């Protein structure tokens, strides 16, 4: 039986939620609901683009946290520059072109891929706040996938160059420290502490073996000079 509110004329009533004319209404089973349409091919490809960008963002975060190297303002597209010698025309075309770039850097204490864009114009481009690449427009994410190999190739090249330069500098510094430590512990320092002037090889290269208890003999010096010519003389 349906339920009616008090004060209403007979035959006119307000049915409470969940009740029908002949009693409670059972919710329809999901088996009777129409199935959603399958995704289109365009929707499938857009979803795949988002998935791949997420994968690259995760790997970029791990690279930044491990090496601490940034790659900034990698252009998503190169502006079409006409083949002309007029530098003013080339400069104007570049400035008028929209600028979209991706960076691997730390922004707001978070390493990852960051997207920036600006509208071309004759005035200097204003600073545009960076947004995570995963939140960038679909066209920008699609273009990044096209250039993703070039992006990470350039990142790895810069990382290797910086690590190589630091490794060479560290190696040279270690050799110098070891050479000085060997000199301090040699008999030359003992002679100097007794007031005698020790024999010093001027221009001794880092390639000479560190002295062990005594300075190199003249024969060792001549052999080293023949192997690696330098200007050296023995001061007595």
C-alpha positions in Angstrom: 0.0 0.0 0.0 1.2 3.5 -0.7 1.7 5.9 2.1 -0.1 9.3 2.0 0.6 12.4 4.0 -2.0 13.8 6.4 -4.2 16.7 5.4 -4.3 15.8 1.7 -7.5 15.1 -0.1 -8.5 11.5 -0.5 -7.0 9.9 -3.5 -4.2 12.5 -3.7 -1.1 11.5 -1.8 2.7 11.9 -1.8 4.5 8.7 -2.3 7.6 8.4 0.0 10.9 7.5 -1.6 11.4 3.8 -2.1 7.7 3.1 -2.3 5.4 2.6 -5.3 1.7 2.2 -5.8 1.8 -1.4 -4.8 4.6 -1.4 -2.2 8.4 -1.0 -1.8 10.3 -0.6 -5.1 13.3 -2.9 -5.5 16.4 -1.3 -7.2 17.0 -2.5 -10.7 19.7 -5.2 -11.0 22.9 -4.1 -12.8 22.3 -7.0 -15.2 19.4 -5.0 -16.7 21.5 -1.8 -17.1 22.9 -1.0 -20.6 26.6 -1.7 -20.9 28.8 1.3 -21.6 30.0 1.6 -25.2 33.5 0.3 -25.9 36.3 2.9 -26.2 37.0 4.2 -29.6 40.4 3.8 -31.2 41.2 7.5 -30.6 40.4 7.1 -26.9 42.6 4.0 -26.7 45.5 5.8 -28.3 45.1 8.8 -26.0 45.0 6.5 -23.0 48.2 4.8 -24.2 49.9 8.2 -24.6 49.0 9.0 -21.0 50.3 5.7 -19.7 53.7 6.1 -21.5 54.2 9.6 -20.3 53.6 8.4 -16.7 56.3 5.7 -17.3 58.8 8.3 -18.5 57.9 10.7 -15.7 58.7 8.0 -13.1 62.1 7.2 -14.8 63.0 10.9 -15.0 62.3 11.3 -11.3 64.6 8.4 -10.5 67.4 9.9 -12.8 67.1 13.2 -11.1 67.2 11.8 -7.6 70.2 9.6 -8.4 72.4 12.0 -10.4 71.1 15.4 -9.5 71.6 16.7 -13.1 69.1 19.0 -14.8 68.2 19.4 -18.4 66.2 22.6 -19.0 64.2 24.0 -21.8 64.4 21.1 -24.3 62.2 22.3 -27.2 59.3 20.1 -28.2 59.4 21.6 -31.8 62.1 23.5 -33.7 60.6 26.6 -35.4 60.8 26.6 -39.1 63.7 29.0 -40.0 63.8 30.2 -43.6 67.0 29.9 -45.5 68.0 33.5 -45.5 71.0 35.5 -44.4 68.8 38.2 -42.9 69.4 37.7 -39.2 66.6 40.1 -38.2 64.1 38.1 -40.2 65.3 34.9 -38.6 65.2 36.4 -35.1 61.7 37.7 -35.7 60.3 34.4 -36.9 61.8 32.6 -33.9 60.4 35.1 -31.4 56.9 35.0 -33.0 56.7 31.2 -32.9 55.1 29.6 -29.9 57.6 28.1 -27.5 57.0 24.8 -25.8 59.7 23.0 -23.8 60.2 20.2 -21.3 62.7 20.1 -18.5 64.0 17.4 -16.2 64.7 19.4 -13.1 63.7 19.8 -9.4 60.7 22.2 -9.0 59.1 22.7 -5.6 61.4 20.0 -4.1 60.2 17.4 -6.6 62.3 15.9 -9.5 60.4 15.1 -12.7 59.5 16.2 -16.2 58.1 19.7 -16.3 56.3 21.5 -19.1 56.4 25.2 -20.0 54.8 27.1 -22.8 54.6 30.7 -23.9 53.0 32.6 -26.8 55.3 34.1 -29.4 55.7 37.8 -29.6 58.2 40.6 -30.2 58.4 41.3 -26.5 60.5 39.1 -24.2 58.7 35.9 -23.2 57.3 36.1 -19.6 58.1 33.4 -17.2 55.5 30.8 -17.3 54.9 28.6 -14.2 55.9 25.0 -14.9 53.3 22.2 -14.7 54.0 18.4 -14.5 54.2 16.9 -18.0 51.5 14.4 -17.1 49.1 17.4 -16.7 50.2 19.0 -20.0 47.8 19.2 -23.0 47.5 16.0 -25.0 49.2 17.5 -28.0 52.3 18.4 -25.9 52.5 15.0 -24.4 52.2 13.4 -27.9 55.0 15.6 -29.2 57.2 14.8 -26.3 56.9 11.1 -27.0 58.1 11.8 -30.5 61.2 13.5 -29.1 61.6 11.4 -26.0 64.6 9.5 -27.3 66.4 12.6 -28.3 65.6 14.2 -24.9 67.0 11.3 -22.8 70.0 10.9 -25.1 70.9 14.5 -24.5 70.3 14.1 -20.7 72.6 11.0 -20.5 75.3 12.8 -22.6 75.4 15.8 -20.2 75.3 13.5 -17.2 78.3 11.4 -18.4 80.3 14.6 -19.3 79.7 16.1 -15.9 80.6 12.9 -14.1 83.7 12.4 -16.2 85.0 15.9 -15.6 84.5 15.4 -11.8 86.1 12.0 -11.9 89.2 13.3 -13.7 89.5 16.2 -11.2 89.1 13.9 -8.2 91.7 11.4 -9.6 94.3 14.3 -10.1 93.6 15.6 -6.6 94.1 12.1 -5.1 97.4 11.7 -6.9 98.6 15.0 -5.6 97.6 14.2 -2.0 99.4 10.8 -2.2 102.5 12.4 -3.6 102.6 15.0 -0.9 102.0 12.4 1.8 104.9 10.3 0.4 107.1 13.3 0.5 106.3 14.1 4.1 107.1 10.6 5.1 110.4 10.3 3.1 114.0 10.8 4.2 114.0 14.2 2.6 111.8 15.5 5.4 114.2 13.9 7.9 117.1 15.7 6.3 115.3 19.0 6.3 114.4 18.6 10.0 118.2 18.2 10.7 119.0 21.5 8.8 120.3 19.9 5.6 118.9 20.9 2.3 117.2 17.9 0.7 117.6 17.1 -3.0 114.5 18.3 -4.9 113.5 17.4 -8.4 112.2 20.5 -10.1 109.4 19.8 -12.5 108.8 16.2 -11.3 105.8 14.9 -13.1 103.0 13.1 -11.4 103.9 10.0 -13.4 107.0 9.3 -11.3 106.7 6.7 -8.6 106.2 8.1 -5.1 109.5 8.0 -3.1 109.7 5.2 -0.6 112.2 6.1 2.0 114.4 8.1 -0.4 114.1 10.3 -3.4 114.5 8.8 -6.9 118.1 8.2 -8.1 119.5 10.1 -11.1 119.1 6.9 -13.2 115.4 6.7 -12.3 115.0 10.4 -13.2 116.7 10.0 -16.6 114.5 6.9 -17.3 111.4 8.9 -16.5 112.5 11.8 -18.7 113.0 9.5 -21.6 109.6 8.0 -21.2 107.9 11.3 -20.8 110.1 14.3 -21.8 109.9 17.3 -19.4 112.1 20.1 -18.4 113.7 18.9 -15.2 117.0 19.4 -13.4 118.4 18.2 -10.2 119.2 20.8 -7.6 121.7 19.8 -5.0 
